Amino acid sequence: MAEFEINDSNWKDFAAPQKVNGETMGRGLITRDFDARPYGSIFGLPAMALPEFSDEEIEDRIADHERNKSSLFHMRADYGIRSLNQANYPYCWAFSTTKAIMYLNARANNPVEELSGWMLGSVASNFQKTGGWCEYSLQAAREVGICSLAEWQQGGTSRSLWNATTKEQAAKRKVLEWSDMPGEDRERLLRIMRSLLVMNIPVMVECNRWQHSVCAFQALPNKKYRIDNSWSPDWGDDGCAVMDWLPDNCACPFVVS
């Protein structure tokens, strides 16, 4: 069976409003202004040496993961990780960060619980129904942490939810290290992103044409990659799709508490 793929020939189909189970899904990406926020300018971000493997090495590592069933794609099945659902809210930038944290927990053999993109988007946006980009959500995850979906439930956006209890719970799950990624050369950005993916480090990928942010979690042959969207498991292939286009902006968490 052919995989669900988004590429240069059909991307306009996905740029149009998307409905899942009768509900129009949200997006919410605000395109990063690299003149105002150039690479390396994000507050509180330590310098990170990013891997940049050759295309040949990336392909070899992909083949190794497939033989050993050791990629994040395989861990997704092992841990029962499911796609999250941002519904009609413009919080894609928070949900992509949330899912990346979940995959990092799987990579570290930590308990993998469903986390709340609703909490991260609400707190990072000061409880506004507004778009953003990954700097906002990563900074919030670094400063205050993130709640589980059991602690901050689906659809929750009220300021009253951000109380002493949820603040204490969120502080247990902070992003400790993360990296911005250079975006002036999109071919190079793709190579760095796929290098991280073959190391089982998830990457938040921002697609300006799609006005959407997603979590990439597996490098695939021929410069493709697999993404976990935030439009519920009923979209795509169990909430996922294969992407075959160049990213516009990326960032990734390295260490979570």
Secondary structure, DSSP 8 states (H G I E B T S, - for coil): ----EEETTTHHHHHS--EETTEE----B----TTTS-TT-STT----------HHHHHHHHHHHHHHT-SHHHHHHHHT----B-TTSS-HHHHHHHHHHHHHHHHTT-----B-HHHHHHHHTTS-S--B-HHHHHHHHHHT---BTTTS-TT---GGGSSHHHHHHHTTS-EEEEEE---S-HHHHHHHHHHHHTTT--EEEEETTTTEEEEEEEEETTTEEEEE-SB-TTSTBTTEEEEES--SEEEEEEEE-
